[in-house]
Amino acid sequence: MPRVLSESDVADFRERLCGAAEKLFAERGPDAVTMRQLAAELGVSPMTPYRYFQDKEDILAAVRTNAFNRFAEAMEAAREGRSGVEVGDAYVTFAFEHPHMYKLMFDLNQPHEGDYPELVAAGTRARATMSAWVNDAIAAGKVQGDPEQVGMMFWAATHGAVVLELAGKLPPGAARELHHALSSTLARGLRPGA
């Protein structure tokens, strides 16, 4: 008979399993990872993960939810009293400090994402943080335009630089420099009267 697990036991195991899954999913792709491999990574029986998650898709959703929430927290902290450049720097820093999370957030389409309300909410929160500072800049009269569209332009520029460096197509540190140059150029073009 399996032992009764406390909430703390469950949370601890789920966290350890998600940590192992994050690495394996990012390195191999979710389709190439099995529940048996995840169990082996933690040294538990193949059926143990099923006590904590319904299936691999459920684990992937939990990993991605955590990634989006941590990303949003980093962006929100950078936004407090700072400019868009600092928010962009926080974006770049997060990507390079957590490359597995970054890859799982943005390089993956989870087919049944809508079945996971916490994942949808975390993704929505993360996307909102990428354009929230634009609202601040528009309100301060520094830039003009549709906040969503302007936010997507800055996001696309920063994401492109990050992905190129992560793929080894740019030298180390180039993404941050390119982010600064792109952001400055975009901001100049979006100034009122420009």
C-alpha positions in Angstrom: 0.0 0.0 0.0 1.5 3.4 -1.0 2.2 5.7 1.8 0.0 8.7 2.3 1.7 11.9 1.0 1.5 15.2 2.7 0.9 18.4 0.6 4.5 19.2 1.1 5.6 15.7 -0.2 3.4 16.2 -3.3 4.7 19.7 -4.0 8.3 18.6 -3.5 8.1 15.7 -5.9 6.1 17.7 -8.5 8.9 20.3 -8.4 11.6 17.8 -8.8 9.8 16.0 -11.6 9.2 19.4 -13.4 12.8 20.3 -13.1 13.9 17.0 -14.7 11.2 17.3 -17.3 12.2 20.9 -18.2 15.7 19.8 -19.0 14.7 16.7 -21.0 11.9 18.4 -22.9 14.1 21.3 -23.9 17.0 19.0 -24.9 15.1 16.3 -26.7 11.7 17.8 -27.5 8.5 16.7 -25.7 7.7 14.0 -28.2 11.0 12.2 -27.6 10.6 12.0 -23.8 8.6 9.3 -22.1 7.1 9.0 -18.7 9.5 6.1 -18.1 12.5 8.3 -18.9 11.2 11.0 -16.5 10.8 8.4 -13.7 14.3 7.0 -14.4 15.7 10.5 -14.2 14.4 10.7 -10.6 15.2 7.1 -9.7 11.6 6.1 -9.1 9.3 3.4 -10.5 7.8 4.1 -14.0 4.3 4.5 -12.4 5.3 7.0 -9.8 4.9 10.1 -12.0 1.2 9.1 -12.6 0.6 9.7 -8.9 1.3 13.4 -9.4 0.4 14.1 -13.0 -2.2 12.7 -15.4 0.2 12.3 -18.3 3.2 13.8 -20.0 1.1 16.6 -21.5 0.1 17.5 -18.0 3.7 17.7 -16.9 4.6 19.8 -19.9 1.8 22.2 -19.1 3.1 22.5 -15.5 6.6 23.2 -16.7 5.5 25.8 -19.1 3.2 27.5 -16.6 6.1 27.8 -14.2 8.3 29.2 -16.9 5.8 31.8 -18.0 5.1 32.9 -14.5 8.8 33.2 -13.6 9.4 35.2 -16.9 6.4 37.5 -16.0 7.8 38.1 -12.5 11.2 39.1 -14.0 9.5 41.5 -16.5 7.2 43.0 -13.8 10.1 43.6 -11.5 12.1 45.3 -14.2 9.2 47.5 -15.2 8.8 49.1 -11.7 10.1 52.6 -12.2 12.3 51.8 -15.1 12.4 52.2 -18.9 11.7 49.8 -21.7 15.4 49.2 -22.1 15.7 47.7 -18.6 12.6 45.6 -19.3 14.3 44.4 -22.4 17.5 43.7 -20.5 15.5 41.6 -18.0 14.1 39.7 -21.0 17.5 39.0 -22.4 18.9 38.1 -18.9 16.0 35.7 -18.3 16.5 34.0 -21.6 20.2 33.3 -21.0 19.8 32.4 -17.3 17.0 30.0 -18.1 17.5 28.8 -21.7 15.5 25.6 -21.2 12.5 27.6 -19.9 12.8 30.1 -22.7 12.8 27.4 -25.3 9.8 25.7 -23.9 7.9 29.0 -23.7 8.5 30.3 -27.2 9.8 27.4 -29.4 6.9 25.0 -28.7 3.3 24.8 -29.6 1.4 22.7 -27.1 -1.6 21.4 -29.1 -4.0 21.2 -26.2 -2.8 24.3 -24.4 -6.4 25.5 -23.9 -7.1 22.5 -21.7 -4.8 24.0 -19.0 -6.3 27.2 -17.6 -3.3 27.9 -15.4 -1.0 27.7 -18.5 -3.3 30.0 -20.5 -3.3 32.5 -17.6 0.5 32.4 -17.2 1.0 32.9 -21.0 -1.4 35.8 -21.0 0.3 37.4 -18.0 3.7 37.0 -19.7 2.6 38.5 -23.0 1.0 41.4 -21.1 4.3 42.1 -19.3 6.1 42.5 -22.7 3.9 45.4 -23.7 2.9 46.9 -20.3 5.9 49.2 -20.3 4.8 50.5 -23.7 1.6 51.8 -22.1 3.8 53.7 -19.6 5.8 55.2 -22.5 2.7 56.2 -24.4 1.2 57.8 -21.3 4.4 59.7 -20.7 4.3 60.9 -24.4 7.6 59.2 -25.2 6.2 57.0 -28.0 3.0 56.7 -29.9 1.1 53.9 -31.5 -1.0 50.9 -30.5 0.5 49.4 -27.4 -0.1 45.8 -28.4 1.5 46.3 -31.8 4.4 48.4 -30.5 5.0 45.8 -27.8 5.0 43.0 -30.4 7.6 44.9 -32.5 10.0 45.2 -29.5 9.3 41.6 -28.6 10.0 40.3 -32.1 13.3 42.3 -32.2 14.5 41.1 -28.8 13.4 37.6 -29.4 15.2 37.4 -32.7 18.4 38.6 -31.2 18.1 36.1 -28.3 17.4 33.2 -30.6 20.3 34.0 -32.9 22.7 34.1 -29.9 21.3 31.0 -28.3 21.7 29.2 -31.7 25.4 30.3 -31.8 24.7 32.6 -34.8 25.8 35.7 -32.8 28.8 35.9 -30.5 28.2 35.9 -26.7 26.8 39.2 -25.5 25.6 40.3 -28.9 21.9 39.8 -28.2 22.0 42.4 -25.5 23.9 44.9 -27.7 21.6 44.3 -30.6 18.6 44.6 -28.3 19.8 48.1 -27.3 20.4 49.2 -30.9 17.1 47.9 -32.1 15.1 49.3 -29.2 16.7 52.7 -29.6 16.0 52.7 -33.4 12.4 51.6 -32.8 11.8 54.2 -30.1 13.1 57.0 -32.3 10.7 56.0 -35.1 7.7 55.8 -32.7 8.2 59.2 -31.0 5.4 61.7 -31.5 6.2 63.9 -34.5 8.9 61.6 -35.8 
